[in-house]
């Protein structure tokens, strides 16, 4: 499990449009979500490969037992059927782009 950090030299300014373009270019369908403080998703999995990209806030992910914190500009690939949980950390909401592999 490895976080990909936003690289302004390569990817341009961190904006929703730029992150969306980056994820779509990889063959993903992208949805935007706003998670308020206190949001928690218990351990679960998905039947498709997905990517979580954070535009703002802090999002703790536990992926197959390993814990890490995603911050603005961080992107994490979550393979299909990988057990994971997530929670918003702190008192700021998380704005996230949730991308799933397009069929």
C-alpha positions as CSV (number, residue, x, y, z in Angstrom):
1,X,0.0,0.0,0.0
2,X,1.4,3.3,-1.1
3,X,0.1,6.8,-1.1
4,X,0.6,8.8,-4.3
5,X,1.2,12.5,-3.5
6,X,0.1,15.2,-5.8
7,X,3.0,16.6,-7.9
8,X,2.2,20.2,-9.0
9,X,5.2,20.1,-11.5
10,X,3.6,17.1,-13.2
11,X,-0.1,17.4,-12.4
12,X,-0.6,21.1,-12.2
13,X,-2.4,22.9,-9.4
14,X,-4.4,20.7,-7.0
15,X,-8.0,21.3,-8.1
16,X,-11.0,19.1,-8.3
17,X,-10.9,19.3,-12.1
18,X,-7.3,18.4,-12.3
19,X,-7.6,15.4,-10.0
20,X,-10.7,14.3,-11.8
21,X,-8.9,14.4,-15.2
22,X,-6.0,12.4,-13.7
23,X,-8.2,9.7,-12.4
24,X,-10.4,9.5,-15.5
25,X,-7.3,9.2,-17.7
26,X,-6.5,6.0,-15.8
27,X,-9.8,4.6,-16.8
28,X,-11.9,5.4,-13.7
29,X,-15.4,6.9,-13.2
30,X,-15.2,9.6,-10.6
31,X,-17.7,10.8,-8.0
32,X,-17.3,13.7,-5.5
33,X,-18.2,13.2,-1.9
34,X,-18.2,15.5,1.2
35,X,-17.8,13.7,4.5
36,X,-18.5,15.7,7.7
37,X,-16.4,15.3,10.8
38,X,-17.1,12.1,12.7
39,X,-17.9,10.1,9.5
40,X,-16.8,6.5,9.9
41,X,-17.0,3.6,7.4
42,X,-16.5,0.2,9.1
43,X,-14.4,-2.5,7.5
44,X,-15.8,-3.5,4.1
45,X,-14.7,-4.3,0.6
46,X,-15.8,-3.5,-3.0
47,X,-16.2,-5.8,-6.0
48,X,-14.2,-3.4,-8.2
49,X,-10.8,-1.6,-8.1
50,X,-11.2,1.9,-6.7
51,X,-9.1,5.0,-5.9
52,X,-9.7,7.5,-3.0
53,X,-8.4,10.9,-3.8
54,X,-8.5,13.6,-1.1
55,X,-9.0,17.3,-2.1
56,X,-9.2,18.6,1.5
57,X,-9.3,17.4,5.1
58,X,-7.8,14.3,6.7
59,X,-9.0,10.8,6.0
60,X,-7.6,7.8,8.0
61,X,-7.7,4.6,5.9
62,X,-7.0,1.2,7.3
63,X,-6.3,-1.1,4.4
64,X,-5.8,-4.8,5.1
65,X,-4.5,-4.0,8.6
66,X,-2.2,-1.1,7.7
67,X,-3.2,2.4,8.8
68,X,-2.4,5.7,7.0
69,X,-3.7,9.2,6.8
70,X,-4.6,10.8,3.5
71,X,-4.4,14.6,3.2
72,X,-5.0,17.1,0.4
73,X,-3.5,15.8,-2.8
74,X,-3.1,12.2,-1.6
75,X,-4.4,9.3,-3.8
76,X,-4.7,5.7,-2.6
77,X,-5.5,2.7,-4.8
78,X,-7.8,0.2,-3.1
79,X,-7.8,-3.1,-5.0
80,X,-11.1,-5.0,-5.4
81,X,-12.0,-7.2,-2.4
82,X,-9.4,-5.5,-0.2
83,X,-10.8,-5.1,3.3
84,X,-10.6,-1.5,4.5
85,X,-12.2,1.1,6.7
86,X,-12.1,4.9,6.7
87,X,-12.8,7.8,9.0
88,X,-12.6,11.6,8.9
89,X,-10.0,12.9,11.3
90,X,-10.3,16.3,13.0
91,X,-13.0,18.9,12.8
92,X,-12.8,19.7,9.1
93,X,-14.9,17.8,6.5
94,X,-13.1,15.7,3.9
95,X,-13.8,16.4,0.2
96,X,-13.0,13.2,-1.7
97,X,-13.0,12.0,-5.2
98,X,-14.1,8.4,-5.2
99,X,-13.1,6.6,-8.5
100,X,-14.1,3.1,-9.6
101,X,-12.7,1.2,-12.5
102,X,-14.9,1.9,-15.6
103,X,-16.3,-1.2,-17.2
